[in-house]
Amino acid sequence: MKKLITVLVLMSVKAFSQNYAISEIPEELKKDANAVVRNYSSEYLIKSWNDMEIKQKQVVSILNKAAEKFSYVNIPYDKNRKISEVKIKILDANGKQLKTYSKSDLNDVSQSDDSDLYSDYRALASRIIQPTYPYTIEVSYSIRTNDTAFLPKLQPYFSNNISIENLNIEFRNESGINLRKKITESDFGKVELSESGNSLKASYKNIPAYKYEKYAPEPETLFPKIEFALDKACLKDKCGDFSSWQSLAKWYNTLMEPVSVITPEIQNEVNSLNLKGSTSEKVKTIYQYMQKKTRYVYVGIGIGGWQPMVVDDVRKKAYGDCKALTNYMRVLLKAAGIPSYYATITMDNTPVHYDENFPKIGGNHVILYIPTEQGDIWLENTNQNIAFNHLGYSTRNRNVVLMDTQNAKIINTPTYKAEDSEEAMHFVATIAEDNSLSGKFKFDFSGGLYDFNLRKVTMTPEQMKEYLKSELYMLNFSSIDYNNLLNDKDNGKLSYNIDFKANNFSKNLGNDLYFRALPVSDSGFYLENSEDRKFPVEVAFGFTDNYEVEYTIPKNYKFSEVPLAKKIDSEYGNYSIEFSQKDDKIIIKRKFRLNKGSIAVEKIPNYINFRKQINKIDATKILITKL
């Protein structure tokens, strides 16, 4: 009987303990991995809409120095999020405990950075130094919070070259409030889900490490996930019904109303602008006034960073974050009798969309929407230089939640078509017999290419020259000057001219010379086909290049031959180039349109071939013969 009891005890210990020796990691999870997430578990006990307990456990085996970021322990907290029962263990390669740490061993640090003016986010943090690889860090702690508005999503992706052995979440819902879930399936993992009574468990297991793949979409958009939300929840003691977008909007309005009062001073501000013309013209006048007056700073206080600053404080201080500046613009318009809508959005390189059927608070940015009889107006309120009614590429082609006083509506932001984003280059230059080149550029940018070039308007002359040298690196400049830099804030266009001289442009071939047909064209695209490719290629941004190049050659030379015109039509875009020669001049017209889209793995070889053909044609040389 004693022997049987001993066996049962040993079985019990084995059943409820975990061997974190490196040798226990399945070989398929070590492949391409710098670290392995052995166990990442979260247990949520929801007691009411403003009372929740969380037990968090994170066990990560760090295999080499490339995964050193996991040696940083960072446990965020604020006044509504209390941390306790902090335990940290360091285990060697065999799973043997080397060191332990507690809450008192961690530093209490601010989570704000130099760009934040105000922020009340803090963290218990420390770097765990362990000189010998591999090793394992086990971190566990408990959280007590009255914030239930943000429940986590479970997604089996941490970063490139990180595999996952076990990732799970468990809810025990004693609140009586409905807990909703949304599952997004994917080929990169399948959720295991079980529900019983007021309990729910979800997990992902044995997810291999994925390597970085050039031109891949944001991995977070590729992996499966399961999201959660309560029908009723609280944020910093502001509680409400989140079961529909309409009820969420009403809750949001309780945040907005107290900070959105039209004071006499704000009304006087608007009256002093002497607004005239159409609604669009009035909006533009107010917007450009607001741009000149204010500047962007991050403010992370006030209802968890979700409530804007008091609008009259923005007026007086002339600064604010996206919430504050957007709400200030909204109130200025309201004082002018023009309705507008505060719109939350997720700003990222790969579009992230709200789900009309799964309401929950979210987004990371705020913009403003104004419907008018002449058409919709969208305003980005954090940039002093951006054009009126112009959204950047990271806020286009997705949807927003419009927060009205009594309603909410999900609508799409404008999209960029490839033809809307154009780089027009007009180049005129003279080739000298000493291989030098002198001439002029004229550049015009619109659409998304306006966005990418807008930084130039804030550069000093010296910064601009250095930037242009780097951007046009194919030319060996001996001198470069720019002029007529124009930011057309009415139409969303940016233009400038360049005067230059460059050395060693042409090359000698005996007594003859040859030179590039396109002086600066270099797509920068390079991708080799790989049978191991796992992710699609994403062309996140479609555009059009429209180039006209004119060369004058030395008087004692003639063109040996004029290259033939070429044209490529593809599902990925279109390309054409034409050459015409008259006397001592040759004119080259090149047009390239690249379509936005995602290219499936099996089609990537076709796309690579399309881009390689263009690169090859762009490398065309022109030979001139000495008379």
C-alpha positions as CSV (number, residue, x, y, z in Angstrom):
1,M,0.0,0.0,0.0
2,K,2.9,2.4,0.9
3,K,4.5,1.6,-2.5
4,L,1.2,2.4,-4.3
5,I,0.9,5.8,-2.5
6,T,4.4,6.6,-3.5
7,V,3.7,5.8,-7.1
8,L,0.5,8.0,-7.0
9,V,2.4,10.9,-5.5
10,L,5.1,10.7,-8.2
11,M,2.4,10.5,-10.9
12,S,0.7,13.6,-9.3
13,V,3.9,15.6,-9.2
14,K,4.7,14.7,-12.8
15,A,1.2,15.6,-13.9
16,F,1.2,19.0,-12.3
17,S,4.8,20.0,-13.0
18,Q,6.5,20.9,-16.3
19,N,10.0,19.9,-17.4
20,Y,11.4,23.0,-19.1
21,A,14.7,21.3,-20.1
22,I,15.7,22.4,-23.6
23,S,15.9,18.7,-24.6
24,E,12.2,18.5,-24.1
25,I,11.5,20.9,-26.9
26,P,10.2,19.1,-30.0
27,E,12.8,19.3,-32.8
28,E,10.3,20.9,-35.2
29,L,9.9,23.9,-32.8
30,K,13.7,24.4,-32.7
31,K,14.0,24.8,-36.4
32,D,14.6,28.5,-37.3
33,A,13.9,29.5,-33.7
34,N,15.8,31.9,-31.6
35,A,13.4,31.4,-28.7
36,V,10.6,29.0,-27.9
37,V,7.5,30.0,-25.9
38,R,7.1,27.0,-23.7
39,N,4.0,28.2,-22.0
40,Y,2.1,31.5,-22.2
41,S,-1.1,31.2,-20.2
42,S,-3.6,33.7,-18.9
43,E,-6.5,33.0,-16.5
44,Y,-9.2,35.6,-16.3
45,L,-11.7,35.6,-13.5
46,I,-14.5,38.1,-14.4
47,K,-16.4,38.9,-11.2
48,S,-18.3,41.9,-12.5
49,W,-18.1,44.6,-15.2
50,N,-15.6,46.5,-13.0
51,D,-13.8,43.7,-11.2
52,M,-11.5,41.2,-12.8
53,E,-8.5,39.1,-11.7
54,I,-5.8,37.8,-14.0
55,K,-3.1,35.2,-13.4
56,Q,-0.4,35.5,-16.0
57,K,2.4,32.9,-16.6
58,Q,5.1,33.3,-19.3
59,V,7.8,30.7,-19.8
60,V,10.3,31.4,-22.6
61,S,13.4,29.4,-23.5
62,I,16.0,31.7,-25.0
63,L,18.2,29.8,-27.4
64,N,20.7,32.4,-28.5
65,K,21.5,36.1,-28.3
66,A,19.1,37.0,-31.1
67,A,16.2,36.5,-28.7
68,E,17.8,38.6,-25.9
69,K,14.7,40.9,-25.9
70,F,12.9,38.1,-23.9
71,S,15.4,38.7,-21.0
72,Y,13.6,42.0,-20.3
73,V,10.8,41.6,-17.8
74,N,8.2,44.3,-18.3
75,I,4.9,44.2,-16.3
76,P,2.7,47.3,-17.1
77,Y,0.4,48.8,-14.5
78,D,-1.5,52.0,-13.6
79,K,-3.7,53.1,-10.8
80,N,-6.5,50.8,-12.0
81,R,-4.2,47.8,-12.5
82,K,-2.6,46.4,-9.3
83,I,0.2,43.9,-9.6
84,S,1.0,41.2,-7.0
85,E,2.5,37.7,-6.6
86,V,5.4,38.4,-8.9
87,K,7.7,35.5,-9.2
88,I,10.6,35.1,-11.7
89,K,12.7,32.0,-12.1
90,I,15.8,31.5,-14.2
91,L,16.3,27.9,-15.4
92,D,19.4,26.4,-17.1
93,A,19.4,24.2,-20.2
94,N,18.4,21.2,-18.1
95,G,15.5,23.0,-16.5
96,K,17.3,23.4,-13.2
97,Q,16.5,26.5,-11.2
98,L,19.5,29.0,-11.1
99,K,18.0,32.2,-9.6
100,T,14.7,33.7,-8.4
101,Y,13.5,37.2,-8.3
102,S,10.5,38.9,-6.7
103,K,8.5,42.2,-7.2
104,S,11.0,44.1,-5.0
105,D,13.9,43.2,-7.4
106,L,12.2,45.0,-10.3
107,N,12.4,48.7,-11.1
108,D,9.4,51.0,-11.1
109,V,9.7,52.9,-14.4
110,S,7.6,55.2,-16.5
111,Q,6.3,53.8,-19.8
112,S,6.4,57.2,-21.6
113,D,9.2,58.3,-23.9
114,D,10.7,61.6,-25.0
115,S,7.8,62.3,-27.4
116,D,5.1,62.0,-24.6
117,L,4.2,65.1,-22.8
118,Y,1.9,63.5,-20.3
119,S,1.5,59.8,-19.6
120,D,0.5,57.9,-16.4
121,Y,1.5,54.4,-17.7
122,R,4.2,52.7,-15.6
123,A,5.8,49.3,-15.4
124,L,7.7,47.0,-13.2
125,A,10.8,46.2,-15.3
126,S,14.3,44.8,-15.3
127,R,16.7,43.0,-17.6
128,I,17.6,39.5,-16.4
129,I,21.3,38.9,-17.2
130,Q,22.2,35.3,-17.9
131,P,25.5,34.9,-19.8
132,T,25.1,31.3,-20.9
133,Y,22.7,30.1,-23.6
134,P,20.3,28.4,-23.7
135,Y,18.3,29.2,-20.7
136,T,14.6,29.7,-19.7
137,I,12.8,32.6,-18.0
138,E,9.6,31.9,-16.1
139,V,7.6,34.9,-15.1
140,S,4.3,34.8,-13.2
141,Y,2.2,37.4,-11.6
142,S,-1.4,38.4,-10.7
143,I,-3.4,41.5,-11.7
144,R,-6.5,43.0,-10.1
145,T,-8.2,45.5,-12.2
146,N,-11.5,47.3,-12.6
147,D,-10.9,47.8,-16.3
148,T,-12.7,45.2,-18.4
149,A,-13.1,47.1,-21.7
150,F,-10.0,45.6,-23.2
151,L,-9.9,41.8,-23.2
152,P,-6.9,40.3,-25.0
153,K,-6.8,38.6,-28.3
154,L,-5.1,35.2,-28.5
155,Q,-2.8,35.0,-31.6
156,P,0.0,32.5,-32.1
157,Y,2.6,35.0,-33.2
158,F,5.1,36.9,-31.1
159,S,7.8,37.8,-33.7
160,N,9.9,36.2,-36.4
161,N,12.0,33.2,-35.4
162,I,9.9,32.5,-32.3
163,S,8.1,29.2,-32.0
164,I,5.2,28.4,-29.6
165,E,4.8,25.2,-27.7
166,N,1.7,26.2,-25.7
167,L,-0.4,29.4,-25.8
168,N,-3.6,29.4,-24.0
169,I,-6.2,31.6,-22.3
170,E,-9.0,30.7,-19.9
171,F,-12.0,32.7,-18.8
172,R,-14.2,32.0,-15.8
173,N,-17.1,34.4,-16.1
174,E,-19.0,34.9,-12.8
175,S,-20.4,38.3,-13.8
176,G,-23.5,37.1,-15.6
177,I,-22.5,39.4,-18.5
178,N,-22.3,37.9,-21.9
179,L,-18.7,37.2,-23.1
180,R,-18.5,37.3,-26.9
181,K,-15.8,35.7,-29.0
182,K,-14.7,36.0,-32.6
183,I,-12.5,33.4,-34.3
184,T,-10.4,34.2,-37.4
185,E,-9.1,31.1,-39.0
186,S,-5.8,30.7,-40.9
187,D,-3.5,28.1,-42.4
188,F,-0.9,29.1,-39.8
189,G,-2.6,27.4,-36.8
190,K,-5.9,26.1,-35.5
191,V,-7.4,27.1,-32.2
192,E,-8.5,24.4,-29.7
193,L,-11.6,25.6,-28.0
194,S,-13.7,24.2,-25.1
195,E,-16.7,25.8,-23.3
196,S,-18.6,24.6,-20.3
197,G,-21.0,26.7,-18.2
198,N,-19.3,29.9,-17.4
199,S,-15.8,28.7,-18.4
200,L,-14.1,29.0,-21.8
201,K,-10.6,27.8,-22.7
202,A,-8.8,28.4,-26.0
203,S,-5.3,27.4,-27.0
204,Y,-2.8,27.1,-29.8
205,K,-0.1,24.4,-29.7
206,N,3.1,23.6,-31.5
207,I,3.3,26.6,-33.8
208,P,6.7,26.5,-35.7
209,A,9.0,29.5,-36.0
210,Y,8.7,31.6,-39.2
211,K,11.5,33.4,-40.7
212,Y,11.4,37.0,-42.0
213,E,10.3,37.0,-45.6
214,K,10.9,40.1,-47.8
215,Y,7.8,42.0,-48.9
216,A,5.5,39.9,-46.7
217,P,2.4,41.5,-45.1
218,E,2.4,42.3,-41.4
219,P,2.4,38.8,-39.9
220,E,-0.3,39.8,-37.4
221,T,-2.7,39.9,-40.4
222,L,-1.8,36.4,-41.5
223,F,-2.0,34.4,-38.3
224,P,-5.3,33.0,-36.8
225,K,-6.7,34.7,-33.7
226,I,-9.5,34.6,-31.3
227,E,-10.8,37.9,-29.9
228,F,-13.0,38.5,-26.8
229,A,-15.3,41.3,-25.6
230,L,-17.9,41.7,-22.8
231,D,-21.4,43.1,-23.6
232,K,-21.0,45.5,-20.6
233,A,-17.6,46.8,-19.5
234,C,-15.7,49.5,-17.7
235,L,-12.7,51.7,-18.5
236,K,-11.3,53.8,-15.6
237,D,-14.7,53.7,-13.8
238,K,-16.6,54.7,-16.9
239,C,-18.9,51.8,-17.4
240,G,-21.3,51.1,-20.3
241,D,-23.0,48.8,-22.8
242,F,-20.6,47.6,-25.5
243,S,-23.0,45.0,-27.0
244,S,-23.5,47.1,-30.2
245,W,-21.8,49.9,-32.0
246,Q,-24.7,52.2,-31.2
247,S,-24.5,51.6,-27.4
248,L,-20.7,51.8,-27.5
249,A,-21.1,55.2,-29.2
250,K,-23.4,56.4,-26.4
251,W,-20.7,55.4,-23.9
252,Y,-18.1,57.2,-25.9
253,N,-20.2,60.3,-25.9
254,T,-20.0,60.3,-22.1
255,L,-16.3,60.7,-22.5
256,M,-16.6,63.4,-25.2
257,E,-19.3,65.7,-23.8
258,P,-17.5,67.0,-20.7
259,V,-14.4,68.0,-22.7
260,S,-16.1,69.5,-25.7
261,V,-17.8,72.6,-24.4
262,I,-17.9,75.6,-26.8
263,T,-16.6,78.4,-24.6
264,P,-17.0,82.1,-25.5
265,E,-13.3,82.2,-26.4
266,I,-13.7,79.3,-28.9
267,Q,-16.8,80.9,-30.4
268,N,-14.9,84.2,-30.7
269,E,-12.0,82.3,-32.4
270,V,-14.4,81.0,-35.1
271,N,-16.2,84.3,-35.5
272,S,-12.9,86.1,-36.1
273,L,-12.2,83.9,-39.1
274,N,-15.0,85.6,-41.1
275,L,-16.0,82.4,-42.8
276,K,-17.2,82.7,-46.3
277,G,-18.1,80.6,-49.3
278,S,-19.2,76.9,-49.5
279,T,-19.1,74.5,-46.6
280,S,-15.9,73.0,-48.0
281,E,-14.3,76.5,-48.1
282,K,-15.3,77.2,-44.6
283,V,-13.9,73.9,-43.4
284,K,-10.6,74.5,-45.2
285,T,-10.3,78.0,-43.6
286,I,-10.8,76.6,-40.1
287,Y,-8.6,73.6,-40.7
288,Q,-5.6,75.6,-42.0
289,Y,-6.1,78.0,-39.1
290,M,-5.9,75.0,-36.7
291,Q,-2.9,73.6,-38.4
292,K,-0.9,76.9,-38.1
293,K,-1.9,77.3,-34.4
294,T,-1.3,73.8,-33.0
295,R,1.3,71.1,-32.8
296,Y,1.2,67.4,-32.0
297,V,2.3,66.0,-28.6
298,Y,1.3,62.7,-27.1
299,V,-1.0,62.8,-24.0
300,G,-1.6,59.5,-22.4
301,I,-3.8,60.5,-19.4
302,G,-7.6,60.8,-19.0
303,I,-9.8,57.7,-19.0
304,G,-7.0,55.4,-20.0
305,G,-5.7,57.7,-22.8
306,W,-9.1,57.5,-24.6
307,Q,-10.6,60.8,-23.4
308,P,-9.3,63.9,-25.2
309,M,-8.0,67.0,-23.3
310,V,-10.5,69.6,-22.4
311,V,-11.0,71.5,-25.7
312,D,-10.5,74.9,-24.2
313,D,-7.1,73.7,-22.8
314,V,-6.1,72.8,-26.4
315,R,-7.1,76.3,-27.5
316,K,-5.0,77.9,-24.8
317,K,-2.0,75.6,-24.9
318,A,-2.0,75.1,-28.7
319,Y,-0.9,71.5,-28.5
320,G,-2.5,68.0,-28.1
321,D,-2.4,64.5,-29.4
322,C,-4.6,63.0,-32.2
323,K,-7.6,62.9,-29.8
324,A,-7.2,66.4,-28.6
325,L,-6.5,68.0,-31.9
326,T,-9.3,66.1,-33.7
327,N,-11.8,67.0,-31.1
328,Y,-10.6,70.7,-31.1
329,M,-11.2,70.8,-34.9
330,R,-14.6,69.1,-34.4
331,V,-15.6,71.7,-31.8
332,L,-14.4,74.6,-34.0
333,L,-16.6,73.3,-36.8
334,K,-19.5,72.9,-34.4
335,A,-19.1,76.5,-33.3
336,A,-19.4,77.4,-37.1
337,G,-22.5,75.3,-37.4
338,I,-20.8,72.5,-39.4
339,P,-21.4,68.9,-38.1
340,S,-18.4,66.5,-38.2
341,Y,-17.7,63.1,-36.8
342,Y,-14.9,61.9,-34.6
343,A,-13.6,58.8,-36.2
344,T,-11.5,56.1,-34.6
345,I,-9.2,54.1,-36.9
346,T,-6.3,51.6,-36.8
347,M,-3.3,53.2,-38.5
348,D,-0.8,50.6,-39.9
349,N,1.1,49.6,-43.0
350,T,-1.3,46.7,-43.6
351,P,-5.0,47.7,-43.4
352,V,-6.8,46.6,-40.2
353,H,-10.6,46.7,-40.3
354,Y,-13.4,46.9,-37.8
355,D,-16.0,44.1,-37.8
356,E,-19.5,45.4,-38.1
357,N,-20.7,42.3,-36.3
358,F,-18.2,42.4,-33.4
359,P,-18.4,45.7,-31.6
360,K,-15.5,46.5,-29.3
361,I,-13.4,49.5,-28.4
362,G,-10.3,49.7,-30.4
363,G,-8.1,51.6,-32.9
364,N,-4.9,53.6,-32.4
365,H,-5.6,56.9,-34.1
366,V,-8.4,59.4,-34.6
367,I,-9.3,61.5,-37.7
368,L,-12.3,63.7,-38.6
369,Y,-15.0,63.1,-41.1
370,I,-17.2,65.9,-42.6
371,P,-20.0,65.0,-45.1
372,T,-20.9,68.0,-47.3
373,E,-23.1,68.5,-50.4
374,Q,-19.9,68.9,-52.4
375,G,-18.5,65.5,-51.2
376,D,-16.9,64.0,-48.1
377,I,-14.0,65.6,-46.4
378,W,-11.4,63.7,-44.3
379,L,-9.0,65.5,-42.0
380,E,-5.7,64.4,-40.5
381,N,-5.3,66.8,-37.6
382,T,-1.8,66.0,-36.3
383,N,0.3,67.2,-39.2
384,Q,0.9,70.9,-39.6
385,N,2.1,70.4,-43.2
386,I,-0.4,67.9,-44.7
387,A,-2.9,69.0,-47.4
388,F,-6.5,69.8,-46.7
389,N,-8.9,66.8,-47.2
390,H,-5.9,64.4,-47.6
391,L,-5.4,61.2,-45.7
392,G,-2.0,59.4,-45.7
393,Y,-1.6,55.8,-47.1
394,S,-1.7,54.3,-43.6
395,T,-5.2,55.6,-43.0
396,R,-6.7,55.0,-46.4
397,N,-8.2,51.7,-47.7
398,R,-9.7,50.7,-44.3
399,N,-12.7,51.6,-42.2
400,V,-13.5,53.9,-39.2
401,V,-16.0,54.0,-36.5
402,L,-17.8,57.3,-36.5
403,M,-18.7,58.3,-33.0
404,D,-21.9,60.4,-33.0
405,T,-23.8,61.6,-30.0
406,Q,-26.5,58.9,-30.3
407,N,-25.2,56.5,-32.9
408,A,-22.1,54.9,-34.4
409,K,-21.5,54.0,-38.0
410,I,-18.7,52.1,-39.7
411,I,-17.7,53.6,-43.1
412,N,-14.7,53.2,-45.4
413,T,-12.0,55.8,-45.8
414,P,-11.0,56.7,-49.4
415,T,-8.7,54.3,-51.3
416,Y,-5.6,55.1,-53.3
417,K,-5.6,53.8,-56.8
418,A,-2.2,53.3,-58.5
419,E,-2.9,56.2,-60.9
420,D,-3.7,58.5,-57.9
421,S,-0.2,58.3,-56.5
422,E,2.2,59.6,-59.2
423,E,5.8,60.6,-59.4
424,A,6.2,62.8,-62.5
425,M,9.8,63.4,-63.4
426,H,11.0,65.7,-66.2
427,F,14.7,65.5,-66.8
428,V,16.7,67.6,-69.2
429,A,20.5,67.3,-69.3
430,T,23.6,67.7,-71.5
431,I,26.3,65.0,-71.8
432,A,29.9,66.4,-72.0
433,E,32.8,64.7,-73.7
434,D,34.6,64.4,-70.3
435,N,31.8,62.0,-69.1
436,S,30.1,64.7,-67.0
437,L,26.4,65.5,-67.0
438,S,24.7,68.8,-66.2
439,G,21.0,69.6,-66.2
440,K,17.8,69.9,-64.4
441,F,15.2,67.7,-62.7
442,K,11.6,68.7,-62.1
443,F,9.7,66.4,-59.7
444,D,5.9,66.4,-58.9
445,F,4.4,64.0,-56.4
446,S,0.7,63.3,-55.7
447,G,-1.4,60.9,-53.6
448,G,0.6,58.5,-51.5
449,L,3.9,59.7,-53.0
450,Y,3.0,63.1,-51.7
451,D,2.8,61.5,-48.2
452,F,6.3,59.9,-48.6
453,N,7.9,63.1,-49.7
454,L,6.2,65.5,-47.3
455,R,9.0,65.3,-44.8
456,K,11.1,67.3,-47.2
457,V,9.2,70.5,-46.4
458,T,10.6,70.4,-42.8
459,M,14.2,69.9,-43.8
460,T,16.9,72.5,-43.6
461,P,18.6,73.3,-47.0
462,E,21.7,71.2,-46.0
463,Q,19.5,68.3,-44.9
464,M,17.6,68.5,-48.1
465,K,20.7,68.4,-50.3
466,E,22.1,65.4,-48.4
467,Y,18.8,63.7,-48.7
468,L,18.6,64.3,-52.4
469,K,22.2,63.0,-52.9
470,S,21.2,59.8,-51.1
471,E,17.9,59.5,-52.9
472,L,19.5,60.0,-56.3
473,Y,22.6,58.0,-55.5
474,M,23.0,56.7,-59.0
475,L,24.4,60.1,-60.0
476,N,27.8,61.2,-58.8
477,F,27.0,64.8,-58.0
478,S,29.7,67.4,-58.0
479,S,27.1,70.1,-57.3
480,I,23.4,70.0,-56.5
481,D,20.9,72.8,-55.7
482,Y,17.1,72.6,-55.3
483,N,14.5,75.4,-55.7
484,N,10.8,76.0,-56.0
485,L,9.9,73.5,-53.2
486,L,6.1,73.8,-53.2
487,N,3.7,72.1,-50.8
488,D,0.3,72.5,-52.5
489,K,-1.9,72.1,-49.4
490,D,-5.0,72.7,-51.4
491,N,-4.5,69.8,-53.8
492,G,-2.2,67.4,-52.0
493,K,0.8,67.8,-54.4
494,L,4.5,68.5,-53.7
495,S,7.0,69.6,-56.3
496,Y,10.6,71.0,-56.6
497,N,13.3,71.5,-59.1
498,I,17.0,70.5,-59.0
499,D,19.9,72.0,-60.8
500,F,23.0,69.7,-60.8
501,K,26.3,68.6,-62.3
502,A,27.5,65.0,-62.0
503,N,30.8,63.4,-62.9
504,N,31.5,60.0,-64.5
505,F,28.0,59.6,-65.8
506,S,29.0,58.2,-69.3
507,K,31.6,55.6,-69.9
508,N,34.2,55.3,-72.6
509,L,34.2,52.5,-75.1
510,G,37.3,53.3,-77.2
511,N,36.5,56.7,-78.8
512,D,32.7,56.2,-78.2
513,L,30.6,56.8,-75.1
514,Y,27.7,55.0,-73.6
515,F,25.3,55.9,-70.8
516,R,22.1,54.9,-69.0
517,A,18.9,55.7,-70.7
518,L,17.3,56.3,-67.3
519,P,19.6,58.5,-65.1
520,V,18.2,57.6,-61.7
521,S,15.6,54.8,-62.2
522,D,16.2,52.0,-59.7
523,S,13.1,50.2,-58.3
524,G,15.1,48.7,-55.5
525,F,13.1,45.5,-56.0
526,Y,15.0,42.3,-55.5
527,L,13.6,38.9,-54.6
528,E,14.7,35.4,-55.4
529,N,12.2,32.7,-55.7
530,S,12.2,30.2,-52.8
531,E,10.5,26.9,-52.5
532,D,10.4,27.4,-48.8
533,R,8.4,30.6,-49.0
534,K,5.5,30.6,-46.5
535,F,4.0,34.1,-46.8
536,P,2.5,36.0,-49.8
537,V,4.1,39.1,-51.2
538,E,2.2,42.2,-50.4
539,V,2.3,45.2,-52.6
540,A,1.1,47.5,-49.9
541,F,1.0,50.6,-52.1
542,G,0.2,51.0,-55.8
543,F,1.8,53.9,-57.7
544,T,2.6,55.3,-61.1
545,D,5.9,56.6,-62.4
546,N,5.7,59.0,-65.3
547,Y,9.2,59.9,-66.5
548,E,10.3,62.0,-69.4
549,V,14.1,62.2,-70.0
550,E,15.9,64.3,-72.6
551,Y,19.6,64.1,-73.3
552,T,21.7,66.4,-75.6
553,I,24.9,64.8,-76.7
554,P,28.2,66.4,-77.7
555,K,28.3,68.0,-81.2
556,N,30.9,65.7,-82.5
557,Y,29.0,62.5,-81.7
558,K,26.0,60.7,-83.2
559,F,23.7,58.1,-82.0
560,S,24.8,54.6,-82.9
561,E,21.3,53.3,-82.8
562,V,18.0,54.1,-81.0
563,P,16.7,51.4,-78.7
564,L,13.3,49.9,-79.5
565,A,10.1,50.6,-77.6
566,K,9.1,48.0,-75.0
567,K,5.8,47.3,-73.4
568,I,4.7,44.9,-70.6
569,D,1.1,44.3,-69.6
570,S,0.4,42.1,-66.5
571,E,-2.1,41.6,-63.7
572,Y,0.5,43.2,-61.5
573,G,0.8,46.4,-63.5
574,N,1.9,47.9,-66.8
575,Y,5.2,49.2,-68.2
576,S,6.1,51.0,-71.3
577,I,9.2,52.9,-72.6
578,E,9.7,54.7,-75.9
579,F,12.7,56.4,-77.5
580,S,12.7,59.1,-80.1
581,Q,15.7,60.9,-81.6
582,K,16.1,64.2,-83.4
583,D,19.5,65.7,-84.3
584,D,21.6,65.7,-81.1
585,K,18.8,64.9,-78.7
586,I,17.1,61.7,-77.6
587,I,13.9,61.7,-75.6
588,I,12.8,58.8,-73.5
589,K,9.3,58.4,-72.1
590,R,8.8,55.7,-69.4
591,K,5.6,54.9,-67.6
592,F,5.3,52.2,-64.9
593,R,2.1,51.4,-62.9
594,L,2.3,49.0,-60.1
595,N,-1.0,47.7,-58.7
596,K,-1.7,47.3,-55.0
597,G,-2.5,43.8,-53.8
598,S,-1.4,40.5,-52.2
599,I,0.3,37.9,-54.4
600,A,-0.2,34.3,-53.4
601,V,2.9,32.1,-52.8
602,E,2.3,30.1,-56.0
603,K,2.2,33.3,-58.1
604,I,5.3,34.9,-56.7
605,P,7.6,33.5,-59.5
606,N,5.4,35.3,-62.0
607,Y,5.6,38.5,-60.1
608,I,9.4,38.2,-59.7
609,N,9.7,37.7,-63.5
610,F,7.5,40.8,-64.1
611,R,9.7,43.0,-61.9
612,K,13.0,41.5,-63.3
613,Q,11.9,42.3,-66.9
614,I,11.3,45.9,-65.9
615,N,14.6,46.1,-64.1
616,K,16.4,44.7,-67.2
617,I,14.7,47.2,-69.5
618,D,15.5,50.1,-67.1
619,A,19.1,49.2,-67.4
620,T,19.1,49.9,-71.1
621,K,22.3,51.7,-72.3
622,I,22.6,54.2,-75.2
623,L,25.8,54.2,-77.4
624,I,27.0,57.4,-79.1
625,T,29.8,57.2,-81.7
626,K,32.4,59.9,-82.2
627,L,32.4,61.4,-85.7
